[in-house]
Amino acid sequence: MVFGHQSHYTGRMFTPPSAGQRLHLNFNENNLGISPLAREALEGCLTQVNRYPDAPHAELVAALAEHHGVSAAQVVLGAGSSQSIHVIIEAVSRRAQDAGQPTQVVMPLPTFDAGLTASAARRLPVRGIPLLDNLEADLKGLRAACEDFAGQSIVYLCNPNNPTGTVVSSAELKAWVQSAPQTFFLIDEAYVEFVTDTRFEEADAWVREGLPNVCVVRTFSKLHGLAGLRVGYSLSTAEDAGLFAGFVPEMPVNLPGLLAARASLADTEFQRRSLEQTLQARDIVVQTLDRLGLRYVGPNGNFVFHELPASVGGNRSYRHRMSELHIVVGRDFPAYEGWNRLSLGTPDEMRHMTAQMMEVLGQVE
Ligand SMILES: Cc1ncc(COP(=O)(O)O)c(C=O)c1O
């Protein structure tokens, strides 16, 4: 039995999930598919993969520089923005080490893991600052942790944050960035396109303005749906970009990734559809949570962090109930045992998901 609409991008109709085809709503991926132009680029590149991708690398860098209004010397590609995060933490801490300064990495917790794993790889101490009661990052607490420390602080801040989907006020953050030139700010904007909170401003503007202590990382894994190809990048001063480039392997993104990313960047129609579908999916989830009377925060990403009714018995038990329905929802976040991060699929998928959610979460009250 098939339901709903045929996907313009995959050509498939929505079919309810089954044991052989589970519905994945756990990794903040893009279930819509990819841009047809990216697909064409991928299919067409097979005859070129015997060549090193120097020119496509330079072309993607140039296209990103134009897109963000910066110079090509300010853009450094990574094999996913996860690699960019590792590279930046390594490079900034080495620079501090060369200047005889210790480094600490300061971040709200919970947040995306790459900041923690990159710090652990370099044996850097992490100051994790718990979220506020409204689950937003505690800017004052983060700032106090930096002011306490004699040395180089690197603030790793996902805006919006994962797993919560909350943002911090860009005005407050920018004022802090400007008043603390000795602190380095690594701002992760993986979900930038999905933000609807009006307190948010894209931090690439701060790189354009020339703020020297800020670096922004972006990814093609979310809006563009190219997670499997691993394409991310950083924007910073040209001087810092030169430093970072020294820590990235030569041409970290392979030819298919470079060509697909460039094609997708040019495909504004796909980006528009991808955003529209995600926001529709988000509305479907939010309306269901409202009907169930469950709290949620944000949401400003392609996922919704929401409360579970106490009677469902915590996140693990909820995951188990959903997996019996062939739906995979988000993992545990230890400090938020009674919450779940639900990644958004297509609107058809979320209509199915929320009907199941009403059954599972509605009946336990
Ligand atoms: C905040 C954040 N940054 C970065 C990433 C990783 O992106 P990439 O696939 O570019 O490594 C994720 C992935 O979930 C994320 O949530």
The ligand as an SDF file (V2000), in Angstrom:
LIG
                    3D

 16 16  0  0  0  0  0  0  0  0999 V2000
   25.8040   20.9800   15.1980 C   0  0  0  0  0  0  0  0  0  0  0  0
   26.3950   20.0430   14.2000 C   0  0  0  0  0  0  0  0  0  0  0  0
   27.5420   20.3660   13.6110 N   0  0  0  0  0  0  0  0  0  0  0  0
   28.1100   19.5730   12.6990 C   0  0  0  0  0  0  0  0  0  0  0  0
   27.5150   18.3730   12.3570 C   0  0  0  0  0  0  0  0  0  0  0  0
   28.2250   17.4360   11.4330 C   0  0  0  0  0  0  0  0  0  0  0  0
   28.1270   17.7400   10.1640 O   0  0  0  0  0  0  0  0  0  0  0  0
   29.0420   17.0710    9.0610 P   0  0  0  0  0  0  0  0  0  0  0  0
   28.2200   16.0060    8.4530 O   0  0  0  0  0  0  0  0  0  0  0  0
   29.3120   18.2130    8.1590 O   0  0  0  0  0  0  0  0  0  0  0  0
   30.2980   16.5430    9.6880 O   0  0  0  0  0  0  0  0  0  0  0  0
   26.3300   17.9870   12.9380 C   0  0  0  0  0  0  0  0  0  0  0  0
   25.7130   16.7070   12.5650 C   0  0  0  0  0  0  0  0  0  0  0  0
   24.7590   16.2430   13.0650 O   0  0  0  0  0  0  0  0  0  0  0  0
   25.7580   18.8430   13.8970 C   0  0  0  0  0  0  0  0  0  0  0  0
   24.6310   18.5190   14.5240 O   0  0  0  0  0  0  0  0  0  0  0  0
  1  2  1  0
  2  3  1  0
  2 15  2  0
  3  4  2  0
  4  5  1  0
  5  6  1  0
  5 12  2  0
  6  7  1  0
  7  8  1  0
  8  9  2  0
  8 10  1  0
  8 11  1  0
 12 13  1  0
 12 15  1  0
 13 14  2  0
 15 16  1  0
M  END
$$$$
